[in-house]
Amino acid sequence: MSSHADNARASASCAHTAVGAPSACAVAATGMTSIAKVVALGAVFSMAAVLLVFQYGQPRIFYAMARDGLLPRWAARVSGKSRVPYATTLFTGLFVALWSLIGDAGETYDLTNIGTLFAFALVCIGVIVLRYTDPDRHRPFRVPFVHFVGIVGAALCVFVMRGLPLLAWTRFGWWLVIGLVLYFAYGFRNSTLRRGTGPVVVEPSP
C-alpha cells in the first residue's frame, strides 16, 4: 500500500513541476528512484556532450563560410599557436552565454530542432542534386540508393517538423528571411564559388 502511495506522490510531483528530465521523472514515478537518479545523471552528461559538440562545430561552420566568402574575413581568423578559429569560437561562446540569460529554454529547443531538421532536409536533397550537377566530384563514400534515401530522409525531417508548434515555424520563417537578406546583401557578392576564385586565406594570428 505504501508503494502505491509513493508512486502517486511521485506522479503528482512530476505533474506539478517544470520537468527538465521527463525520462528520469517517469522512472521515478514507477518507484525506481535509484534508477531515476542514474537516468538523470546520464541526461546531464548527454546534454553536456551535445553542447560541447555544438561549441566545437558551429565556430568551424562560420569559419568555412568565411573561407568561401559568405562571411567577413575576420571570421576566418585562426590562432597561430593552436590553429583554432578563435574569432568565431569567441563569438559563438559569447552569443550562447548571453542567450542563456534571456532566452526561454523550451522555445530555444523548438527553434533549434526546426533549424536542424531543415538543414538535414537540405542535405538529403543536396546529395541528390550534386549527383547531377557535379557527377565527377571525388566521393570517398557514396550513399547507396541515393534517390530513395535522400527523398525519404527529407520527407521524414519535414514530417517531424510538422509536429513543432506554430510559434517555432513563425520564428524560423523570420530567421530564414534574415539569413536570405544577409546572403544577398553580402554573401552573394563575395562568394568565391560564384567568382571562381580560391578560398579566402587569412594569415594566422601570432
C-alpha positions in Angstrom: 0.0 0.0 0.0 2.8 2.4 0.8 4.5 1.7 -2.5 1.3 2.8 -4.3 1.2 5.9 -2.2 4.8 6.7 -3.0 4.2 6.2 -6.8 1.2 8.5 -6.5 3.2 11.2 -4.8 6.0 10.9 -7.4 3.5 11.2 -10.3 1.9 14.2 -8.6 5.4 15.8 -8.2 6.1 15.3 -11.9 2.8 16.7 -12.9 3.1 19.9 -10.8 6.7 20.8 -11.5 8.5 22.1 -14.6 10.1 18.8 -15.6 13.5 19.2 -17.1 14.2 15.5 -17.2 11.0 13.7 -18.2 12.6 10.3 -18.6 14.0 10.3 -15.1 10.7 11.6 -13.7 8.8 8.8 -15.5 11.1 6.2 -14.0 10.8 7.8 -10.5 7.0 7.6 -10.9 7.3 3.8 -11.0 9.1 3.7 -7.7 12.5 3.1 -9.1 14.1 6.2 -7.6 17.7 4.8 -7.7 17.5 4.1 -11.4 15.9 7.5 -11.9 18.9 9.2 -10.4 21.1 7.2 -12.9 18.9 8.3 -15.8 19.1 11.9 -14.6 22.9 11.8 -14.4 23.0 10.3 -17.9 20.9 13.2 -19.1 23.3 15.7 -17.6 26.3 14.1 -19.4 24.4 13.7 -22.7 23.4 17.4 -22.7 26.9 18.4 -21.9 28.2 16.3 -24.8 25.7 17.9 -27.2 26.6 21.4 -26.1 30.3 20.6 -26.4 29.8 19.3 -30.0 27.9 22.4 -30.8 30.6 24.7 -29.4 33.2 22.9 -31.4 31.1 22.6 -34.6 29.4 25.9 -35.0 32.5 28.1 -35.0 34.0 25.9 -37.7 30.9 26.2 -39.8 31.3 30.0 -39.6 35.0 29.6 -40.4 34.2 27.5 -43.5 31.6 30.1 -44.6 34.2 32.9 -44.2 36.7 31.0 -46.3 34.0 30.7 -49.0 33.4 34.5 -48.9 30.0 34.2 -47.3 31.1 35.9 -44.1 33.6 38.7 -43.4 37.3 37.9 -43.4 37.6 38.2 -39.6 35.5 35.1 -39.2 38.3 33.1 -41.0 41.0 34.1 -38.5 42.8 31.3 -36.8 45.3 31.2 -33.9 48.9 30.8 -34.9 49.6 28.6 -32.0 46.6 26.2 -31.8 45.3 26.7 -35.4 41.8 27.1 -33.9 39.3 29.6 -35.4 39.4 31.7 -32.3 37.3 34.6 -33.6 34.2 32.5 -34.4 34.8 30.4 -31.2 34.7 33.6 -29.0 31.7 34.9 -30.9 29.7 31.7 -30.6 30.6 31.3 -26.9 29.5 34.9 -26.1 26.3 34.6 -28.0 25.3 31.3 -26.4 26.2 32.7 -22.9 24.1 35.8 -23.4 21.2 33.9 -24.9 21.2 31.5 -22.0 20.5 34.5 -19.7 17.5 35.9 -21.6 16.1 33.0 -23.8 13.3 30.7 -23.0 14.6 27.1 -22.8 11.5 25.5 -24.4 11.3 27.9 -27.3 15.1 27.6 -27.8 14.7 23.9 -28.1 11.9 24.2 -30.7 13.9 26.7 -32.7 17.0 24.5 -32.6 15.0 21.4 -33.6 13.3 23.0 -36.6 16.6 24.6 -37.8 18.5 21.4 -37.5 15.7 19.3 -39.2 15.6 21.9 -42.1 19.3 21.7 -42.5 19.2 17.8 -42.6 16.4 18.0 -45.2 18.5 20.3 -47.4 21.5 17.9 -47.1 19.3 15.0 -48.2 18.1 16.9 -51.3 21.5 18.4 -51.9 23.2 15.0 -52.2 20.8 14.1 -55.0 21.3 17.4 -56.8 25.1 17.1 -56.6 24.9 13.7 -58.4 23.6 15.6 -61.4 25.4 18.9 -61.2 28.8 17.6 -60.1 29.0 13.9 -61.1 32.8 13.8 -61.2 33.3 15.0 -57.6 35.6 12.8 -55.6 33.3 10.8 -53.2 35.1 8.6 -50.6 31.6 7.4 -49.7 28.6 7.1 -52.0 25.2 6.9 -50.5 23.5 3.7 -51.8 20.1 4.1 -53.3 20.6 7.8 -53.1 17.3 8.8 -54.6 15.3 6.7 -52.2 17.4 7.5 -49.2 17.5 11.3 -50.0 13.8 11.7 -50.6 12.7 9.6 -47.7 15.2 11.3 -45.4 14.0 14.8 -46.4 10.3 13.7 -46.1 10.9 12.3 -42.6 12.6 15.6 -41.5 9.6 17.5 -42.8 7.2 15.1 -41.0 8.9 15.7 -37.7 9.0 19.4 -38.3 5.2 19.4 -38.7 4.9 18.4 -35.0 6.6 21.6 -33.8 4.4 24.5 -32.6 3.3 27.3 -34.8 5.5 29.8 -32.9 8.6 27.8 -33.8 7.5 27.9 -37.5 6.9 31.7 -37.3 10.3 32.4 -35.7 12.0 30.0 -38.1 10.5 31.9 -41.0 11.8 35.2 -39.7 15.3 33.8 -39.2 15.2 32.4 -42.7 14.3 35.8 -44.1 17.1 37.4 -42.1 19.6 34.8 -43.4 18.5 35.4 -47.0 18.8 39.2 -46.6 22.4 38.8 -45.3 23.2 36.4 -48.1 22.0 38.6 -50.9 23.4 41.7 -49.2 26.9 40.3 -48.6 27.4 36.6 -49.3 26.3 36.5 -52.9 28.6 39.4 -54.0 31.6 37.9 -52.2 31.1 34.2 -52.8 34.3 32.6 -54.0 32.3 29.9 -55.7 30.4 32.4 -57.8 33.5 34.4 -58.7 35.6 31.2 -59.4 38.4 32.1 -57.0 40.1 30.1 -54.3 39.2 30.1 -50.6 39.8 33.3 -48.6 43.2 33.0 -46.9 43.8 34.8 -43.7 47.2 34.7 -42.1 47.2 33.1 -38.6 47.5 35.5 -35.7 50.8 35.3 -33.8 
